[in-house]
Amino acid sequence: MSLRHDYRSRPPEQVRVVVFGATGYIGRFVVKELVDRGYQVIAFARERSGIGGRQSRDEVISDFPGAEVRFGDVTDPASIAAEAFDQPTDVVVSCLASRTGGRKDSWAIDHAATLNTYEQGRAAGVAHYVLLSAICVQKPLLEFQKAKLAFEAVLQADEEMSHSIVRPTAFFKSLGGQVESCRKGGPYVMFGGGTLASCKPISEADLARFMADCIHDASKRNQVLPIGGPGPALSAREQGEMLFRALNKPERMLSVPIALMDAPIAVLDALARVFPGINDTAEFGRIGRYYASESMLVWDEQKQCYDADATPSYGTDTLEQFFERVAREGMAGQDLGDAALF
């Protein structure tokens, strides 16, 4: 075993782990899971973090008891080196992700900023890098998917630092966008009869546990790891039916032809060639169509189809439990980001 990888023989309390994207949707749960497991956890955050920069330094620190919070800028290598890697570090866990999915933001965060954390971590002796990616990079039609894949390739080419590339399916919160409208009597909107796309949604807590497993689990080393939650894959229609049961309301389903999205996207693409300033608007349209028509499951390249059986399941939290909880408590605090697309 090389000196770089000797952390694997040490107990968690002797292993230093830096978490980037610590105040994000998944990052918060990852930090708390690692603290619970006894690791030396460094939570790296911006001076004003959270959605819209609403969290102050003191609020972030109070949110992470047991972790050491460092503040800096992931777009600045010097800041990362000084604040996150001022001493030898064993593991990096990156939960960084662009908030909007726009072209510039995707390459700035999903690729360039994440690359900064890798390069500075490598210089600090990091042995293992756990990356939160996304299962949809299997069919890279969108800019953020291409940016994520470009960084994945860097990790996979490193013959000294090991990695775990975690590609989760849909998150619970990303499927909760219609809870309040359906609660108020509105219909559940779906495309193509609600059967075009399916997923095995996973909770933030279960995903955090899976990512924490990657630190010491040798079977997850140097692997691309698609992961979903427990139970069978659910179509959009099945998700809607589940939501109305949780709300104890009669079903009101509205199916919209997916083709209705194509014309506006084509117009935006044409306009973007003349007015580059609306490139992101066109990209947001493509993102919406992608998630309406593509399943968040393992893609079988040979058969050219999605395979629910080949999509691993993990954890105990179910989408039904999530819907029942938000039916009782509402969606307060369930913010997804600046664009609720992921």
FENVENJO-V188897 format. One record per residue. N is the residue number from 1. RES is the residue in three letters. OMEGA is omega in degrees with one decimal (999 if undefined). Layout:
<<N	RES	OMEGA> <N	RES	OMEGA>>
This chain:
<<1	MET	-179.6> <2	SER	178.4> <3	LEU	179.9> <4	ARG	-174.3> <5	HIS	-177.3> <6	ASP	179.3> <7	TYR	-175.8> <8	ARG	177.4> <9	SER	-178.7> <10	ARG	175.8> <11	PRO	-176.3> <12	PRO	-176.0> <13	GLU	177.2> <14	GLN	-178.4> <15	VAL	-179.2> <16	ARG	-178.0> <17	VAL	175.2> <18	VAL	179.6> <19	VAL	173.8> <20	PHE	-172.5> <21	GLY	-171.6> <22	ALA	-177.4> <23	THR	179.7> <24	GLY	-174.6> <25	TYR	179.9> <26	ILE	-175.5> <27	GLY	-179.9> <28	ARG	-179.9> <29	PHE	178.0> <30	VAL	179.3> <31	VAL	-176.5> <32	LYS	177.7> <33	GLU	-179.8> <34	LEU	176.0> <35	VAL	179.6> <36	ASP	180.0> <37	ARG	173.2> <38	GLY	179.3> <39	TYR	168.1> <40	GLN	-170.8> <41	VAL	172.3> <42	ILE	178.6> <43	ALA	-176.9> <44	PHE	-175.2> <45	ALA	173.3> <46	ARG	177.7> <47	GLU	172.6> <48	ARG	-171.7> <49	SER	-176.4> <50	GLY	-177.5> <51	ILE	-179.2> <52	GLY	179.4> <53	GLY	-173.5> <54	ARG	-175.9> <55	GLN	176.1> <56	SER	176.7> <57	ARG	-176.4> <58	ASP	179.4> <59	GLU	178.5> <60	VAL	-179.8> <61	ILE	-178.6> <62	SER	-179.3> <63	ASP	-174.3> <64	PHE	176.7> <65	PRO	179.8> <66	GLY	177.2> <67	ALA	172.7> <68	GLU	-177.7> <69	VAL	175.4> <70	ARG	-177.2> <71	PHE	-179.9> <72	GLY	-173.4> <73	ASP	-177.3> <74	VAL	177.1> <75	THR	-177.8> <76	ASP	-179.1> <77	PRO	-179.7> <78	ALA	178.0> <79	SER	178.8> <80	ILE	-178.7> <81	ALA	-175.6> <82	ALA	-172.8> <83	GLU	-176.0> <84	ALA	-171.3> <85	PHE	177.7> <86	ASP	174.9> <87	GLN	-178.0> <88	PRO	-174.8> <89	THR	-176.4> <90	ASP	-171.0> <91	VAL	168.5> <92	VAL	169.2> <93	VAL	-179.4> <94	SER	173.6> <95	CYS	180.0> <96	LEU	175.7> <97	ALA	176.3> <98	SER	-176.5> <99	ARG	-174.8> <100	THR	-173.1> <101	GLY	176.5> <102	GLY	-173.8> <103	ARG	-177.1> <104	LYS	-178.8> <105	ASP	-179.0> <106	SER	-178.3> <107	TRP	179.3> <108	ALA	-175.2> <109	ILE	-175.7> <110	ASP	178.1> <111	HIS	-170.1> <112	ALA	-178.7> <113	ALA	178.7> <114	THR	175.9> <115	LEU	176.1> <116	ASN	-178.5> <117	THR	177.8> <118	TYR	-175.7> <119	GLU	179.0> <120	GLN	176.7> <121	GLY	179.1> <122	ARG	178.5> <123	ALA	-179.7> <124	ALA	175.9> <125	GLY	-179.4> <126	VAL	-178.2> <127	ALA	-172.2> <128	HIS	-178.1> <129	TYR	176.9> <130	VAL	-175.6> <131	LEU	169.9> <132	LEU	178.4> <133	SER	-179.8> <134	ALA	-176.4> <135	ILE	-176.1> <136	CYS	178.3> <137	VAL	177.2> <138	GLN	177.8> <139	LYS	-170.5> <140	PRO	178.0> <141	LEU	-174.3> <142	LEU	-173.9> <143	GLU	-178.5> <144	PHE	176.8> <145	GLN	178.9> <146	LYS	178.7> <147	ALA	178.2> <148	LYS	-179.7> <149	LEU	179.4> <150	ALA	177.9> <151	PHE	176.2> <152	GLU	-178.5> <153	ALA	177.5> <154	VAL	178.9> <155	LEU	-175.5> <156	GLN	-179.9> <157	ALA	-178.0> <158	ASP	-177.1> <159	GLU	-179.3> <160	GLU	177.2> <161	MET	177.0> <162	SER	-175.3> <163	HIS	167.7> <164	SER	-179.9> <165	ILE	-174.4> <166	VAL	-178.7> <167	ARG	-178.4> <168	PRO	172.6> <169	THR	-177.2> <170	ALA	173.3> <171	PHE	177.9> <172	PHE	-174.1> <173	LYS	-179.0> <174	SER	177.7> <175	LEU	-176.5> <176	GLY	-174.5> <177	GLY	-177.7> <178	GLN	-176.9> <179	VAL	-173.9> <180	GLU	179.7> <181	SER	178.1> <182	CYS	176.9> <183	ARG	-178.4> <184	LYS	175.9> <185	GLY	179.8> <186	GLY	179.4> <187	PRO	171.7> <188	TYR	-175.2> <189	VAL	178.7> <190	MET	-178.0> <191	PHE	174.8> <192	GLY	179.5> <193	GLY	177.8> <194	GLY	-177.9> <195	THR	-177.1> <196	LEU	-172.6> <197	ALA	178.0> <198	SER	178.0> <199	CYS	170.8> <200	LYS	-172.8> <201	PRO	-178.7> <202	ILE	-179.8> <203	SER	178.7> <204	GLU	-178.8> <205	ALA	178.5> <206	ASP	178.7> <207	LEU	177.6> <208	ALA	178.7> <209	ARG	179.5> <210	PHE	-179.4> <211	MET	176.5> <212	ALA	177.3> <213	ASP	-174.5> <214	CYS	-176.0> <215	ILE	-176.5> <216	HIS	-177.9> <217	ASP	-176.4> <218	ALA	-178.9> <219	SER	-179.4> <220	LYS	-176.6> <221	ARG	-179.7> <222	ASN	-178.4> <223	GLN	165.0> <224	VAL	-167.3> <225	LEU	170.8> <226	PRO	-177.3> <227	ILE	175.6> <228	GLY	178.5> <229	GLY	-177.5> <230	PRO	175.0> <231	GLY	-177.1> <232	PRO	174.1> <233	ALA	-177.4> <234	LEU	174.4> <235	SER	177.4> <236	ALA	178.5> <237	ARG	179.7> <238	GLU	176.0> <239	GLN	178.3> <240	GLY	178.4> <241	GLU	178.8> <242	MET	-179.8> <243	LEU	-179.5> <244	PHE	174.7> <245	ARG	180.0> <246	ALA	179.5> <247	LEU	-176.6> <248	ASN	179.3> <249	LYS	175.3> <250	PRO	-177.4> <251	GLU	170.5> <252	ARG	-175.0> <253	MET	177.5> <254	LEU	179.5> <255	SER	-179.3> <256	VAL	177.4> <257	PRO	-179.7> <258	ILE	-178.5> <259	ALA	179.1> <260	LEU	179.6> <261	MET	-171.3> <262	ASP	-176.8> <263	ALA	177.8> <264	PRO	179.5> <265	ILE	178.5> <266	ALA	178.4> <267	VAL	179.9> <268	LEU	177.8> <269	ASP	179.9> <270	ALA	179.2> <271	LEU	-178.0> <272	ALA	177.4> <273	ARG	178.7> <274	VAL	-178.4> <275	PHE	-175.6> <276	PRO	-178.9> <277	GLY	179.6> <278	ILE	177.6> <279	ASN	-178.1> <280	ASP	178.0> <281	THR	177.0> <282	ALA	-179.9> <283	GLU	178.3> <284	PHE	176.5> <285	GLY	178.7> <286	ARG	177.9> <287	ILE	179.6> <288	GLY	-179.6> <289	ARG	-179.4> <290	TYR	-177.1> <291	TYR	177.2> <292	ALA	-171.0> <293	SER	-177.4> <294	GLU	178.8> <295	SER	174.2> <296	MET	-178.9> <297	LEU	177.2> <298	VAL	179.7> <299	TRP	176.0> <300	ASP	-175.7> <301	GLU	-178.0> <302	GLN	-178.5> <303	LYS	-178.8> <304	GLN	177.4> <305	CYS	175.7> <306	TYR	-174.9> <307	ASP	-179.6> <308	ALA	-177.8> <309	ASP	-179.8> <310	ALA	179.8> <311	THR	-176.1> <312	PRO	176.1> <313	SER	-178.3> <314	TYR	171.5> <315	GLY	-175.5> <316	THR	-177.0> <317	ASP	-179.2> <318	THR	177.1> <319	LEU	178.7> <320	GLU	177.4> <321	GLN	178.7> <322	PHE	179.6> <323	PHE	179.2> <324	GLU	179.6> <325	ARG	-178.4> <326	VAL	173.8> <327	ALA	178.7> <328	ARG	-167.6> <329	GLU	-176.5> <330	GLY	-175.9> <331	MET	178.6> <332	ALA	179.4> <333	GLY	-177.2> <334	GLN	-177.3> <335	ASP	178.2> <336	LEU	-175.9> <337	GLY	-178.6> <338	ASP	174.5> <339	ALA	-174.9> <340	ALA	-176.7> <341	LEU	-173.3> <342	PHE	999>>
